[in-house]
Every structure is written in C-alpha cells, then in structure tokens.
Amino acid sequence: MIEIKNVIFTKSEVNFIKCILCFINYILPLRLKFASESYVAFYDNEEESLITLEKDSNSYTRFKITKLFLEENSANIARELANYVITKYRAQGANSFYIAADEKQFDLLNIFKNELNFRECGWEYLYKITNISPNYVKFLKPVKQEAIKDICKFYNENINSFNRPMFHRSEYQFTNGCKKFYFDKDGEILGYFEVTTKNNLDYYINFVIDFAYNVYFMDAIKYIYSKLKNKNKKCNVYIKVKDYFMNSKDINLILKENNIELVSKSKILAKDYYKLIKDKSIFKSAKIIFNDPTTA
C-alpha cells in the first residue's frame, strides 16, 4: 500500500526551528507559501520516492518541480506521488507545473513525458562564467518600483507567443527580493537582468534583452559578474538562457563566441490546466454556436 506524507510528518533529520518553519509553510495557502515543499511516498513503510515543488518567481499559480528522487523500479510510485501533489496544488489554485531536466536524464524525462503526460515546451541552457574580462560599459540601473510595470510588459512581450501563456509574469513577481538591473533608452526598456541565489555562493543570472541590443549583452554580464565577484571572490556565477525568449539563439551564439562554458542543456517539460469560462451572454440560449458545412 502506498502512503504519501509531507516531509515534515516523516522521520527526516530536520532541526527543530526548520521543522517549525516548514510546518507553518505547510498550513499556509499557496499564495502565502514562502519555501519549497516536499512530499514522500512510502510503500510497505519504506521510503520509495520524494518530490519537491517551489514557486516559480514567486508565482501564486505556477510551480517548478525541483527534485524527484525514486528508488529503483519505483516509477509507478513516482507517478502516483507526482499526480497526488499536482492534484493537491490544483485544488488550492495552481494551474501550471514544469520541470527543467538535463537532456541526459532519460529515465526522468520518460517518467514526465510518458507517465505524467508533460509536454515539451523548450530548452534551458546553463553557462558558467570563468576568467571573463572585467572591462565593461556601466549602463545598468538598479530596478526601482516605478519601473516594474514597464519591465513586466517588456518581459512578456519578448516571450515566444506560443510559450507566453505558460511563462508570462505578473507585476508582483518582480518584487521577489532578487538583485535586479535594467537599461533603457528614452524611457523604453531594452534589457532586464535578475540575479538569484539560494546559498550566497552560486548565483544565476536570468535575463531578457531586446533583439537590437544584443551587442550590449556581454557588457551587462561583465558588470554583474564584477559586482558579484567584488562581494565574494569565491562565488560561482551562471547564466541561464531559456529558449522560450525570442532571441535565445543569438544569445547562445554570443556566449559561444566569448568562450563561456556550457555546463548543461535541459529540456523543459510542462503541464498546465485552463479553467473553463462560463459565458452568461447570448451563448446561454443558443442551440447552435457554429456550423460550417464546407470542407477545410
């Protein structure tokens, strides 16, 4: 028999304070959760699988699966665990889930594609910056509250149209506590850069930049890299290139030309749910909405 529990109700080795914080996070509604959440599946009282979800850029409705551990020959248990957690989160208002898995993790990709019916919707390239020239043009500005509305619009407009429903952001997602920079021309946003970290050692640069200003991309990276290294010389700095942005191919080429090391290439798999909208207008009494008798 399979039993699924939140990790805080298992015999995991978690210190008391962290356990209290995890419990508070567990009882909060989705929009107020402040940490990732893990669930464990047991079979005959033995731990067989674990899954972890966390908010994507503080989204109230979109969650990223960041961990999936399973014992050998326990794919069916992992499927049941993932379906349980997705159903639980959907009931609380979540509508999108995704995972970025290394292209070499064939078993993991197979589980999500064939067992959980996730669809392929892009690639994520991870680069590590080493021995980069410190010369740069200082033109980035720290993001202020009044610029967030324009940045949000710029961010969403640069996502490929077919990926926009899945990966668009709302304005509140740009007040996420990350270091943020942008540059503009005559008040028009042309580039946005966001630096995230979980351990103050590994830093990840997420970005979106206008096609016409790709030439300034490396200057922006050098500036951010220099600021991070000045603060902590031992830190590692990575760049994430997500191909659901329109100019991702050009950015990959720029990084290759500058000998930036490609660390991994991950496939993005997603599953989303759309709510049915009940229209109380003329459709309520119509017997036939559309009927075209011709061939396509």
Disulfide bonds with the S-S distance in Angstrom:
none
